[in-house]
Amino acid sequence: MSAELIQANPFTFRFTATATDQEFDPLTYTWDFGEGTTRSGTAKENFSYPADRDYTVKVTVSDGKSKPAETTINISTRTTTITVDASKTFQTIEGFGGFGSQKEYWANGPFTSDEYVNSLINDLGLTILRDNVPTSFEIVNDNNDPFVTDLSKFNLSTDIGHDETLNDHLDHLRKMKAAGLQKLIASIWSPAPWMKHNNKVGNGTQNQNSAPGYTTSPTTNTNQLKTDMYNEFAEYCVAYIRIIKRETGLDVYALSLQNEPRFSQFYASCVHDGAALRDVIKVVGKRFRDEGIATKIFLPEDVGFLQGVESMVKPTLDDAQARQYASIVAVHGYDLNGVTVASPNAQTWQTMYNWGAVHNKPLWMTETSGFKNDYYGAMALAKAMYTAIRFGNVSAWLFWSLSTTTLDDYSLMNSAGVKSKRYYVSKNFYRYIRPGAVRIDITAPEESKVYALAFQNTAQNSKTVVLINDNKETSKAVRLSGAALPANFKMYVTTADDDTKDAGSVNTTDIVLLPPNSVVTLYKEN
């Protein structure tokens, strides 16, 4: 016999008894539902129960000849109380997003379409787009004076054999602006090659990656920015921001001066240590201030072991001059998915948040991927988002590639518009936790394996609750408790079978049924 919980208001189970008779005689089924009701029925019966009790259900099967067979099953209608406390507040959300275009910029395009942009902005709910500064942006120095910027000398369209030109980006950025993109951020993978000791985009190899120590005795093979090029590099950043504004109307909200700065890759890369990054930030930040540029600087966009990331960010945060120019601490979130307070990953997120918190610098997560392109990968992504938001107090979360030619572990959808389960669990967050939302306290018993987040957005007069049921085979019945909750919520459910399904309205006083292995968003606006 099996029991399936099919609804929770009231608790209703579907019981199925499986029986066979060797002589194929007709069978009768007598059900004892465990709360005093017995009746004759069929092999499948539905029955409703009061909440917060345990029951033993028995079915007796007879062919009228042999001794009847019977079996029992235990069921529970006990609920898990999840408590919301809006008086305890945490970070303010700045947005959710990801990197890139419809096809990879190193592919042949198309890089954008109305359908793709509509999916990002109006379906997924993306509010932050991350882009890169093409390494062909300044083929040769615009002039010999880094304080006299000649925008006409910067390269928008000439193909010099690098991955792409800036023109490849512009139509997509224009479409995103027209659709209502809220924030554009950009990362530099490598300065112009002529600014570097090795005069190359990457480390000069075909397939090698490493994390060499920063050297103060560089050679012509060293993949580092020349220290006497810091002002030219600052001009490069200024020119990019001004040309993006001129060509698309978008302001660059924030700029990372170096993606993953400890790593020397065969593709676009440039090595810094924490002190070098600090010194570059001083130069670029002052240039932004002198030119009235409001673009924020975020750092270090590093990945790897905690001490390595710390070595990249602390020199800037510990230096008052550099710190004034660094607005956001940003990390790349790979393999940081522990979901309980005691997990090492949760503690890592707390540590990274604390680096900037003492200086009122928010923590962002600006790149992650590698989650399997199946439902288990989607659930892993949802739990990673929970961990970063709950324990790292991240204010922004961005996936790596939004779209690639072939749907894989590194993208949410493909260029033909096929959306992964990871797209839909992301939508449970992106679309219903809007910029300006403040995370508020919500607690669920750890043994329930329900992971909960809650937000209130004063500007939108909205409240959002995200509930992740990490029980792979068991539905969880939960009750919301707490003052200032709305009378009802709209409910959106992602499971192995449903894609952010609109499950209708649920009253706050009702029991909310979370399907096994699911992400459920409760959302109330106005």
N, C-alpha and C positions, 0 to 999 in steps of 0.2 A: 504494500500500500504506500502511496505517496500523498503528500499534502502540499499544495501550492497556495500561498497567500495571494489573492487576486485583488483585494482592496482592503482599505483600513477604516472606512467610515460607513458602516461598521466593519469590524474585522470579518472578512469572508474568505473561507478556504475552499479550494476545490480538491476533493479527495478522489483518488483513483485506486480501485482495487483490481489487481490482475489475477485472474483465476482461470483454470482450464479443467475440463472433465474428460477423462479418458474415453468415456462412452458418448461424449457430446450431448449429454443430457442438459436440459435448460437449468440455469442456476438462479437461485434467489439470494438476495443480499439484504441482510438485516444490519442496520447501522445504529450504533450507540455513540452519540456525539459527545459524550463525556460531561454534559452539563444537565443531564436528566431527560434528554430527548432521545427516544428510540423510534425507528420507523423502517419499513421495508422500502427498498429503492432499487437503484441500478448500480452498475459498476462504477459510475461516476456520480458524485453528489456534491452540491455546494451547501455550505452551512455558515451562518453568521454567529459571532460570539461577542460578549462584552469584553472590554479592554482590560488589560493588566491582570490577567489570570493565566493559569496553566491548565491544560486539559489532556486527558488520555482518550483517544478515539478508538473504538473497536468496530470491526466489521466481521460478521459471521456469514459464511457462504455455504449453501447447501444445494445438493442435487435432489433432495427428497428421499434418497436411498442410503447413502453412506453417512458416516459420522460427519457432522458439519466441521468445516475448517474456520479458524478465526485468527485474526492478527490485529495488532494494535500499533498506534503511532502517537507520540507525544507532540503536542503543539503548544505554542505560547502566544499570547496576545499582549505580552508586556512591551512597554514602550520605553524609548530612550528620551530623556528630557535634555534639550539643548537650550542653554540660557544665554540670552543676549543682554548686554549691559552697555547701553549707549553713553553712559557717563564716563566710560574709559575709552579714550581715543588714542590712535596711533598715527601712522603715516597718512599723508594725503597722496592719492594716486594721480600721477601725471599722464599716464596712458599705457596702452598696450600696442605692440606692433611687431615689425620684422623688417628684414632686409630685402630690397631688390625689386626686380621687374618680372614680367610674365615669363620670359626666358632669361637664362643666364646672360650677363652682358658679354661674356666671351663666346657666346653662341651667335647665330645669325639673325636672331629676332624672329617674330616681332617681340618688341620689348614691352608693349602695352596694348590695351584695347579697352573699349568702353565696358565690356563685360567683365574683364579682369578687375578694373578699377571699381566697378559697382560691387563685385564680390568682396573686395577688401573693405571698402568704406561702409557700404549699406547692409551687407550680410554679416561678415565676420565682425565688423565693428572696430577695425583698426583706427587708431588715432595718432600713432607715431610711425613714420617711415624712416628707416635707416638706409643711407646711400654711401657710396665711396667716392673719393676724389680720384679720377683717372690719373694714372702715372704719366700720361701723355699731355697733361694739362699745361705744362710749361716746358716745351721741348728744349728751348735754349733760354738763357736769361733774358728777360724783357729789356733790361738795360743794366748799366753798372752801378746804379744807385738804388738800393733796396727801399729807399724812402720816397722814390718817385715811381709810382705804379702806372705802367702803360697797359691798360686792359686790352688794347688792340693786339698786343703781342702774345696773349695767352691763347692756347690752342683749343678750339672747339671741335674741329672737324678733320684735321689731317691725321691719317692713319700711319703711324710709324712702327707698326708691328707689335704694339702693346695690346692688351686685351680689348680695349674699347676706347672711344673718344667721348668727350663730354656730350656731344650732340646725341649720342645714343641714349642718354639719360633724359634729355630735356622734354621730349614729348610726354613721357610718362609722368614727369614731375608736374607739367602743366595740367595734365588730366587729373592728377591727384589733387592739385590745388582747386581746380574747378569743382571737384566732387566733395570738397570740404575737409581735406587733410588738415589736422590741427597742428602737427609738429613735424618738421623735417630735421633729422640729425644726420651727421656725416662723420665718417671715419677715414683717416688717411692710412693706407696700407704701406705706402712708401713715398717719401719725397721724390721730387724730380731726380732722376739718376745723377745728373751733373752736380747735385748738392752733396752726393755721397762719396765716400772714399773709393768704393769699387766701381762707381759710375754704372751701376746696374740696377734693374728693378728689384731683383731678389738677391740671393747669395751667389749667383753665378753657376749653380749646379743644375742638373736636369731633374733631380728627384730627391734631393737630400734636405732634411730638416734638422735643426739642432737648436740648442739654447746656450750659445757661447757666452762667456763672461764679457762684459763691456771692457774695452781696452782703451787706455790713454796713450797707447803707442800703436796707432793704426798703420796698416799697410794698404797697398792698392787693392788688396783682396778683402778689406774689412767692410762689412755691411753695416755701416754707421753713417749718420749725418755728420758732416764736418762741423766743428764748433764755430768756425768762422762763417758759416752759412746760416746761422740762426736768424739773422735779420732778413736774409733772402727768403728763408722758409716762412717767416712771419708775413712777408709780403705775399707769398704764394697763398697763404690762408686767407688774407684779406681779399685778394683777387678772386678767389673761389666764391667767397661769400657775396661779393658785389656782383659777380657775373650771374650767379644763381638768382639773385634778386632781379637783375635786369632781364634775364631771359625767361623766368618763370613766374615772377611776382612773389615767390616764396622767400621768407626769411629763414636762414639756417638757425634753428633754435639752439643747437649745441654742436660742438665739434670736438672729436677726439684727435689729438695730434699724432697718435700712433696706435694702430691696432696691434694687440699682443706684443708689446715692446721687448720682451725677453727673448723672442724667437727669431731665428734667421732661417727663412724658408726659401725653397727654390722659386716660389712665386713672390709677388710683391711683399716686401718686408723690410724692416730696418730696426737694428738693435739699439736699445737704450738701457741704461740702468736707472735706478731711482733718482740719482743725483743729476744725470743728464736730462731726464725727463723734467725734473724740477727746473733746471736752468732754461730749457726750451719754453716751458710754460711762462716763466718770468718775462721772456722776450716777447712771445706772442700775446700774452695777456696785456702787457703794457701797450703794445701796438694797437690792440683792439680798443683799449680805453682811450688812447690818444686820437684814434680815428672815429670815436663815437659808435663803435660796433657793439651791439648788445648780445651777440652770440656768446653762449656760455661755453666753457671748456670742461670736458669730462675726462676722467682718467681712472685707472690706467688701462682699462679694457684688457686686463691680463687674465691668464688661465693657468691652472696647475696647482701645485701645492701651496698651502696657505702662506707659508713664510716667504715664498717667492713673490706672491702677489703683494704681500705686506711690504716687501723691500722696494716695490715700485711706487707705492702710494705714500708711505710715511714720510720720505724726504720732503715731498711737497706740502703735506699737511703740517709738518713740524717747522716749516719755514714761513714766517708771517708774510713776507713779500710774495712768495709764490702762492700761498694759500688764498690770498685775496682774489686771485685770478682763476682759481679752480672752484667751480660751482657744484660739481657732481662727482661722487665716487661711483665708478662703473666697473663691473666685473663680468666675465663670461662664465656662465653657470653650467659647467659640464660635471656630471656625476655628483651633484650636491642634492640628493633626493630624500634624505632621511626625514621622516614625518613626525617624530616624537621629540619632546623636549630633550630627552637624554641621548638622542642620536648624535654621533659626531658631526654629521652634515648640518643638523640644526644648529649646533654650537658654532660651526664654522660660519654660517650665515649671521649669527648673532655677533660674532667677533668682527666680521667685515662691516656690519652696520655700525658698530661702535667706533670704528676708525673715524668716520666722518661725523657721527652724531654729536661728538663733543664740540665740533666746529659748525654745527647746523648745516652739514652737507648731506643731502639725501643719498641713498644707495640705489643704483639702477642695475638691472641685469640686461645687458645689451646684445648677448648672443648665446644661443644654445641650440643643440640639435642632437642627432644620433639616437632618437627614440624610434623603435622599430615601427615599420609601417603596417601595424595591425592594432587590434583593440588593446592588447596588453601594453603596447608602446604608448597608446593614447592615455591609458590610465596612469602610466609612469610619468607622462608629461604633466597631467593634471596634478599629481602628487608633488612633482617638482615645483610647479607654480605655487601650490599651497605652502610648501616649505619655505620658499624664498619670501613670499608675502607675509607669512605668519612669523617666521623666526628672523628673517633678514630685514623685515619692514621695507622691502623694496617698493619704490614709488613708480617704477616703470619696468616692464618685462617685454623683451623683444626676442622673437625666434630668429634663427639664422635665415635661410631662404624661404620666402613666402611661397615661391613657385619655381619649379625647374622643369626642364623639358620632359624628364622622366620622373614620376613620383617615386621618392625614395625616403630614406631615414632622415634626410637633411632638408626636406621641404614639407609644407603643409598642403600643397596642391600641385597639379602639373599645369603646363601651359595650355592644355586642351580644356582646362576647367574642372578636371576630376579632383574632388576634395577628399582628403584623408580623414580618418577618425580623429587624428590629431588636430585637424582644422576645427572639427566640431567641439571637442572638449575645450579648445582655445576660445571658441565662440561663447561658451558658457561663462567665460571671464570677460573677454574683450568687449562684447556687445552690451553687457549689463553692469559692468563696473566702469563708470565713465570718469573722465578727468574731473578732478575736484572732489571725488568721493573720498571720505575719510574712513579708514578702517576702525571699527568699534569692536569691543570685546565680545567674544562668543566662546562658550565652552561646551564641549561634549565629552562624556566619559571616555578615557583612553581605551578601555576594554571594548567599547562599541565598534572600534575601527571605522568610525565616521569622523571625517576631518572637515571642520567648519570654519568659514570666514564670513564676516558681516561688514557691511559698509552703509554709510548714510551720506547723501549728497544734498547739501542744503540748497544749492543753486537750482537743482532739478527737483527738489522736494521728493527724492527717491530713496528707497532702501533696497539693498541687495543682500541675499544670503546664498552662499555657495556651499553645498553639502556633497562630499565625496564619500560614497559607500565603498569601502575597500574590502568588504566581505564578498568573496568570489561567487558563492552559491546561495547566499542568504539575503533576503530583503530585510531592511531595517525600518521599523516604524518609529517615527520620532515626533515629539511634541516641542513646539517653540514656546519659550517662556521669557518674560521680560517686559518691562514697561516700554511705552512709546512704539510698540510694534503696530503696523497698519492692520486694518481689519482683515485684509486678504492680500494675497500675492498672485501674480501669474507664475506658472510653473513651467520650466523648460528642462527636458530630460535627454541626456545622452547615454545610451547603452550600446551594447554590441549590435543591437537591431535598430535603434532610434538615433537620429541625428539632430540634436538640440530640438527635440520635438516639443511643440506647444501642447502641454498637457492640461490646458485650461486654468481655471482659477481655483485656488485652495484657500479656505478660511484659516486664519491664524490659529483659531481654537481647534481646528481639525487635526487629526493625526496625518502626518505626511509620510507616505510610503516611498522609501528609496529602493529601487530595484537593485539586485546584486550587481556589483562591479559597475557603478554608475556615477555620473556627475549630474547633479540637480541644481539648478539655479532658481531661486525664488526672487521675483523682482516686482517692486511696486513703485510706480511713478505717479506723482500728483495725488 
